[in-house]
């Protein structure tokens, strides 16, 4: 499953990109959501890559975010559903989680792609970022 975090705000974002981020439940800066790894979601992530960062997330990080940010019940069921390809909204669960800015701040530019910046696909490194934001 993917963890997706919105890094940049709403100013100057084209309507089509903003609509796609709304479909991903990423309306505000530092919102995080968990998505199943499907082709549809991959296309949406690629279209919004200049404003978000994403990667494959560990179950321990998912449990940590959900327990600290408001979805403490049935975490194991939610993780199982995400692995089966269901989205959070299809499971009638909280669709996004608000995170704080990363402790220590961003190390690189929020306008350049990873690894030179903070946006785009970052693979397993998403776990380190989310741990700093919880």
Secondary structure, DSSP 8 states (H G I E B T S, - for coil): -EEEEE-S-STT--HHHHHHHHHTT--STTEEEEE---HHHHHHHHHTTTTEEEEE--HHHHHHHHHHTT--SSHHHHHHHHHTT--TTTTTS---EE----TT--SSEEEEETTTEEEEE-GGGHHHHHHHH-
